[in-house]
């Protein structure tokens, strides 16, 4: 297996192993699609060279669902048009044990911001503070899922011999969560604590790790679980790279290797 293929498999494994952001309960009335775990998990589809992380995740979801014998995918990533205007996109409609289901797919990276509103959901924000978990849940509830019942969706459903009122609606919402460094007092009552993948620090705080080594993966490799077979940077080299990124108001995901060999993911934030 060449390097590119091996990397793609690591990305797919990372996606598969990411837990659902919530599990048994519903949040905002949103229920998760529970996909049976597969014995084999080889991704053998072609991808374009510069595929974005979001599009790559869509392909991973498609491969995962296609491997379940009880699932038949009826449509994927179909834009709903009003003339020349695109009013939205349906991520997926599938049939699971003969039940038609509309599924919206989400894969996110969220950081716990102590300063945000004090509900459990309200604390989680994107690495660059541009999005929040709360906003995403509201968008799913009020915009993305209701698209199924839009009059312009009717034609698409008719081609599948389906009616909107007969289709169940679920989400497939996975996430990696990151908490402030050395903070362990966060309560998890609605969200899945297994989604914690590491910590985050401000750029001004990284001098506490001068005896460690580092790696800055590409955006698509944010999916990958940490492993030692990478070209590790010294603290000095890492500091130069990460400072340049944070000066551009970018918060990179990084890997850290402690002197004892322990590996961990973390974000360095500019805010």
C-alpha positions, 0 to 999 in steps of 0.5 A: 500500500502506497503512502497516499492509500495508507493515509486515506485508510487512516483517515477513514479509520479515524472517521469510523472510530469517532463516537456520535456526539450524543447517543441514546437520548435526543437533543432538540428532538434530534435522534442519531442514526445508529449504524452497526459496526462492520467487521471490515472497514476498508475504504476503496473509493477514489477521491480527488487530490484536493478534496475538502474535509467535509466532502471526504467525510461525506464519502466516508459516510457513504462507504460506511452505510453501503457496507451495511446489508440492511441499508440501501442508499436511495440518494446522496447530496442532492441539491433542491432547486427553485428554478436556477436558485439552490435552496438547500441540499439533502445529504442522504435518503436511505432505506434501513430495514425497509424504512425510508430515512432522511439523514443529515450528516455532520462532523465537527471539531468543537472547543469548550469555551468557559465564557460562553452561555452556561448551558451544556450545549452553549459552551461548545464553539468552533476552533476559530469562533466562527460557529457553535454547536448551538447554531448547528443544532438550530440549523438542523432543526429549523432549516436542513431537516425541514427541507424534506417538506419543501414543495420543491423537494416533492419532485425528487421524492416522487422519483423515489416513489416516496412521500415526505410524511412517510420518511423518518428523519435522523442525523449522523452527528459525530464530533471531536471535542477539546477542553481547556488544558488541565480542566476536568470539571466539565459535566456531560449530561447530554453529550457523549464524554467519549468524544473528548479527544484532547485539550487546547491552549492559547498561543501564549501558553505553549512555552510549558511544553518546551521539552516536547515534540510536535506535529501539525497535520493537514486539515484532512488528517485532523480525522486521524488518531495520533500515532508516532510514525510522523516527522516530529518538530522540535519546540522551536520549529513548532513555535515558529510555524504555529505562531505564523498560523495564529497571527492569521487568526487560525487555530491549528489542530496539533499533535504533541509527544511528551518525553515519556512517549505519550501522544495527544491531540490539542489545538493552539488558539489565537483567541 
